[in-house]
Amino acid sequence: KAGVTQTPRYLIKTRGQQVTLSCSPISGHRSVSWYQQTPGQGLQFLFEYFSETQRNKGNFPGRFSGRQFSNSRSEMNVSTLELGDSALYLCASSLGAGLGDNEQFFGPGTRLTVL
Amino acid sequence: AQSVSQHNHHVILSEAASLELGCNYSYGGTVNLFWYVQYPGQHLQLLLKYFSGDPLVKGIKGFEAEFIKSKFSFNLRKPSVQWSDTAEYFCAVKGMSNDYKLSFGAGTTVTVRA
């Protein structure tokens, strides 16, 4: 079974631009979560989608948004990029059907650099 | 809100030494607990998990962890480390409420010297 895939793997943008990251979950997984990983803040939860609905959201500004499609693939968008948005963005998928189905499998991440 | 605390930022060991990484969490209810590992240049992988039952759980690569509910702890152990265990280790907690957020600790970098 293929793992979680994320595209692109690396991205360089400038301040003020916007960016869209993509995540394809493991086949059969309906939940997709996004995390931001930085050396200073560690892994911070962004949001989680299940069946095209956002189920939970972390403490990030509205510039960070996401969506999920009917095939469970998810995208994350960051608008008006700031230098501090430079990070590794991780996507994780899980079955998600119930509170017990929450073992998450992580993708390799997208490394975003904002200049 | 739940939070996770990992006691050590960086641990340096020699091969064959024993490893113990501390993890404490704050959450009043039932929890699911996880340890993830991130090897250099690789993505996060699940080492082990605790959902219920025996509080001593065994994971991959000889790792085990013990859930002590009274201490809100889930410490990771390995009796004898290898150079290949050099990695960053993350403890994660999910409170069993209507909240699908997985909260991570800050991570512990483990360096094993040959």
Boltz contact constraints between the chains, C-beta under 6 A:
constraints:
  - contact:
      token1: [A, 42]
      token2: [B, 106]
      max_distance: 6.0
  - contact:
      token1: [A, 42]
      token2: [B, 107]
      max_distance: 6.0
  - contact:
      token1: [A, 43]
      token2: [B, 104]
      max_distance: 6.0
  - contact:
      token1: [A, 45]
      token2: [B, 101]
      max_distance: 6.0
  - contact:
      token1: [A, 48]
      token2: [B, 100]
      max_distance: 6.0
  - contact:
      token1: [A, 55]
      token2: [B, 100]
      max_distance: 6.0
  - contact:
      token1: [A, 56]
      token2: [B, 99]
      max_distance: 6.0
  - contact:
      token1: [A, 56]
      token2: [B, 100]
      max_distance: 6.0
  - contact:
      token1: [A, 56]
      token2: [B, 101]
      max_distance: 6.0
  - contact:
      token1: [A, 99]
      token2: [B, 96]
      max_distance: 6.0
  - contact:
      token1: [A, 102]
      token2: [B, 94]
      max_distance: 6.0
  - contact:
      token1: [A, 106]
      token2: [B, 43]
      max_distance: 6.0
  - contact:
      token1: [A, 106]
      token2: [B, 44]
      max_distance: 6.0
  - contact:
      token1: [A, 108]
      token2: [B, 43]
      max_distance: 6.0
